[in-house]
């Protein structure tokens, strides 16, 4: 890139272009990786959904429930757990470029009808 820039700069000077500014091609603008999770307790279960946008696909999604990692749920956008009382769910999303986003929420499961 530096060699190419110097060559183009020399050509601009040789052509008599005063005050020429050489601008390299700008890389594609990467969008920011974003993620969200929504969890709903129904009776003795917690139902959670993850959504991911931006960043660079493909994505990996890791699920944690009450600080325990569940590898069997890797890369799923919808999961459910049995639960009681207060529970914390967390997703860690990583994109192909190495960007990472973590989202968590705490909900209370109760028995009976929703």
Phi, psi and omega in degrees: 000316180296316180298317178297318180297317179296319179297314178296324177296319177295320178296321179296318178292318180295329180279355179078025179274107181279137176070022179292137177243125179264127180240124178288161177297132181281140178293156178302137180289119178282137176273153182287134177289127176230151179212154175214158174223143177235128180235138178230124174276132174226115185056240182257028181227152175244124179251124184233144179230138178246144172227143184228141175211166180073198180060204181237117178289154002279164181248154168243140179237126175244135182253138175233140177229119185052045177069013174253132180277135180243090184297336179294345179260007180307136174066014175268144178263351180221127180219165174214151179225153168283146184203167170204148181068205182278133184223144178244128174247148182215142171242145172237115183251131178234136178260176184297337180272359179094002176291144183227139175228138177239133177228141178217159176209154179240128180227160179249126176269138176225151178283168177096186183290151179294000000 
